[in-house]
Amino acid sequence: MPLFLRALWNQRIAALFIVGPGVSVILVALIFGLAHDLQLMAVGVFVLTVGLFSILLSGEYRILRHHQTRR
């Protein structure tokens, strides 16, 4: 398995913190409607969350690569 996919698999629980709120905001927007300002705020929070997750994922990838080179 490629290291990136293994790192993503190791962080699958953390990925739920991205998917869950994103799906919730989309459902609320479709059912009840959201004001334009709230949509922009939701997109901003989503971008921030994806950025933080990418930092977490790159750290996991670095650890896996380090362990692979030690063997």
Long-range contacts (C-beta under 8 A, 24 or more apart in sequence): 3-61, 3-64, 3-65, 3-68, 4-61, 6-64, 7-57, 7-60, 7-61, 7-64, 8-57, 10-60, 10-64, 11-53, 11-56, 11-57, 11-60, 14-53, 14-56, 15-53, 17-49, 17-53, 18-46, 18-49, 18-50, 18-53, 21-45, 21-46, 21-49, 22-46
